[in-house]
Amino acid sequence: MSSSEIQIKEMVAHKWDLASETFDTHAGHGIQSKKERDAWKYAFLKVFPEKGLKILDVGCGTGELSLLFAEMGHEVTGIDISRKMLKTAESKAEACRANVTFEEGDAENPHFDASSFDIVFSRHLLWTLPNPKKAVVNWGKMLRKDGKVVIIDGVWDNGTLASRVRRNAGALVTLLVERKDPKKGHAGYSDELKAQLPHAGGAPLEKVKEYLSSAGLENIRIFDLKDVRKAQKEKMPLGERIVRSHQYYLICGRK
Ligand SMILES: C[S@@+](CC[C@H](N)C(=O)[O-])C[C@H]1O[C@@H](n2cnc3c(N)ncnc32)[C@H](O)[C@@H]1O
């Protein structure tokens, strides 16, 4: 890794260390209702219906979905570069007595053997990687035959004026009408840091499709997560709901 990449990752880790305490309070991060939990389970069963899979959750954060996978009967490992996000994940696992392994690790350069997982999963991670294509190619290498890379991401800022106005309006409503901090639960990257990330406003679906193909994955399928989003929206403050019309997807490819 070059020294500038190391520096970017240190900045990213620091941002998430700071956000770790409030991350789960944000609807869209922490699961907020039984309806949302059920919608997630139903969505994942459509993508990987088998039980007892070996899953690697890259950029697992506070482990919200790692723990859901464990609840669904899978053997889960979560890696992240933020020690504080991992600490929160570990406390949550302890509280619900879940058997999930959480480790410090870089999603772009994972330290696992080739062919060691059935599923490599990431949610809301690609946008914050300096080398997203390299990451996806490396995820493909860690898959066993017939294993899947499963990615959940979206584009919340496509660089247009309309998207900026919508986001700012949402933040203003949260701040002025609901008297809440719109940044709560988010990492808030500087423009300098964003400039180092090819998908700082979110990873476009077509680009991610290309990454999966570059990783040699086949049978690429896309899901809209409509029911999950509907359940999340019910628990979101008004300001958040205003910005929630951006592209959002689950995409997967098979080895
Ligand atoms: C938006 S959060 C998503 C957390 C989790 N995947 C979720 O959906 O709840 C992004 C996470 O990616 C982690 N992260 C960023 N860059 C990473 C990298 N290169 N390797 C591993 N984790 C990384 C951050 O520390 C943070 O916990």
The ligand as an SDF file (V2000), in Angstrom:
LIG
                    3D

 27 29  0  0  0  0  0  0  0  0999 V2000
  -21.0790    3.2850    6.3870 C   0  0  0  0  0  0  0  0  0  0  0  0
  -20.2230    2.2180    7.4540 S   0  0  0  0  0  0  0  0  0  0  0  0
  -21.0590    0.6640    7.0860 C   0  0  0  0  0  0  0  0  0  0  0  0
  -20.9350   -0.3460    8.2070 C   0  0  0  0  0  0  0  0  0  0  0  0
  -21.6850   -1.6630    7.9610 C   0  0  0  0  0  0  0  0  0  0  0  0
  -21.2460   -2.3130    6.7730 N   0  0  0  0  0  0  0  0  0  0  0  0
  -23.1740   -1.4210    7.9020 C   0  0  0  0  0  0  0  0  0  0  0  0
  -23.7200   -1.4430    6.8010 O   0  0  0  0  0  0  0  0  0  0  0  0
  -23.7880   -1.2140    8.9630 O   0  0  0  0  0  0  0  0  0  0  0  0
  -18.6720    1.9910    6.6270 C   0  0  0  0  0  0  0  0  0  0  0  0
  -17.7150    1.1010    7.4120 C   0  0  0  0  0  0  0  0  0  0  0  0
  -16.6300    0.7340    6.5590 O   0  0  0  0  0  0  0  0  0  0  0  0
  -15.4470    0.7510    7.3210 C   0  0  0  0  0  0  0  0  0  0  0  0
  -14.3110    0.8750    6.3980 N   0  0  0  0  0  0  0  0  0  0  0  0
  -13.9770    1.9230    5.6260 C   0  0  0  0  0  0  0  0  0  0  0  0
  -12.8930    1.6300    4.8810 N   0  0  0  0  0  0  0  0  0  0  0  0
  -12.5500    0.3550    5.1920 C   0  0  0  0  0  0  0  0  0  0  0  0
  -11.5210   -0.5100    4.7570 C   0  0  0  0  0  0  0  0  0  0  0  0
  -10.6200   -0.1390    3.8450 N   0  0  0  0  0  0  0  0  0  0  0  0
  -11.4750   -1.7490    5.2770 N   0  0  0  0  0  0  0  0  0  0  0  0
  -12.3660   -2.1560    6.2130 C   0  0  0  0  0  0  0  0  0  0  0  0
  -13.3490   -1.3690    6.6650 N   0  0  0  0  0  0  0  0  0  0  0  0
  -13.4480   -0.1310    6.1600 C   0  0  0  0  0  0  0  0  0  0  0  0
  -15.6230    1.9280    8.2620 C   0  0  0  0  0  0  0  0  0  0  0  0
  -14.7600    1.8760    9.3440 O   0  0  0  0  0  0  0  0  0  0  0  0
  -17.0960    1.7690    8.6330 C   0  0  0  0  0  0  0  0  0  0  0  0
  -17.2400    0.9510    9.7560 O   0  0  0  0  0  0  0  0  0  0  0  0
  1  2  1  0
  2  3  1  0
  2 10  1  0
  3  4  1  0
  4  5  1  0
  5  6  1  0
  5  7  1  0
  7  8  2  0
  7  9  1  0
 10 11  1  0
 11 12  1  0
 11 26  1  0
 12 13  1  0
 13 14  1  0
 13 24  1  0
 14 15  1  0
 14 23  1  0
 15 16  2  0
 16 17  1  0
 17 18  1  0
 17 23  2  0
 18 19  1  0
 18 20  2  0
 20 21  1  0
 21 22  2  0
 22 23  1  0
 24 25  1  0
 24 26  1  0
 26 27  1  0
M  CHG  2   2   1   9  -1
M  END
$$$$
